[in-house]
């Protein structure tokens, strides 16, 4: 039977055409660092084939797949490798899929937590039912005909309590996993985190554009005359442009709901900025951050003034995505308009 190794950004890397006990599993589940095959394949009952984890929406390594194919051929298999990097999902499609999968995990983990809590409660009741049949303070009567039963009852109580505690721990673990999965979308769309993500994506986009123009990147000039390099740069440019547009829409939605995107234009020296739950006097306004007294200067204080600094104190910088409020120097003066914690 011929084995087909296919990769597209839409579907990831799939390995089809294998069968149980045909010997392919040993190759697919063994890392081979010398050839570059370091990601172990997993079996998918849904797809009915093997796949490489985390290979969707990403560029693959042709040398790695060819090395895997050569190892399979060495075991007597007929193998073909097909790579299509142009077949891909939009970023919005991929992100929606991730959100839906997180929702599915939350539902599944919630069921696991409920089941574990039920088992914990059942074990607790079993132990107490046995314990209730033993008179208060009754010791084990060594040599008495009741000794064997008494020891058996104590063992049942101990096992039931241990089971109850273990299942209670499992319930807590799965409840935490449920909470994390349920909060996936909110975590991803947190405005401050999204702004930082956009900055990184813009930096990566600029690097791609420099490579497209044969400019040096990370100290090494890139030759874009190779067709495969040009294709990959064009694809990456499209992906980054889509992703930036997607997250910018997330920020627009957050602004519509009251979130404020702070910039250099919103501040001047002498203003006060709210960050990390405290107010800090602005010493300098920078392009991407505000210079304030150092965090150590603000220990135990609700409002940190420049006058609080000593000659040896250093300064601190708050990026604009960490800013949660602004007040002028007049608003910070003692009185009805003074800032309160």
Protein Blocks (a to p, Z undefined) as FASTA:
>chain_A
ZZdddddfklopadehiaehilpmmmmmpccfknopabdcdddfklopacdehkgoiacd
fklmmmmmmmmmmnopacdddddfkbccdfklmmmmmmmmmmmmmmmmmmmmmmmmmmmm
mmmmmmmmmmmmpcghiacdehiaklmmmmmmmmmmmmmmmmmmmmmmmmmmmmmmmmmm
mmmmmmmmomklmmmmmmmmmmmmmmmmmmmnopaeehiacdfkbmklmmmmmmmmmmmm
mmmmmmmmmmmmmmmnopacddfklpcehiacdeehiacddfbdcfkbccdddfklmgoi
abdcfklpcfkbccddddfklpgbdcdfklmpgcjklccZZ
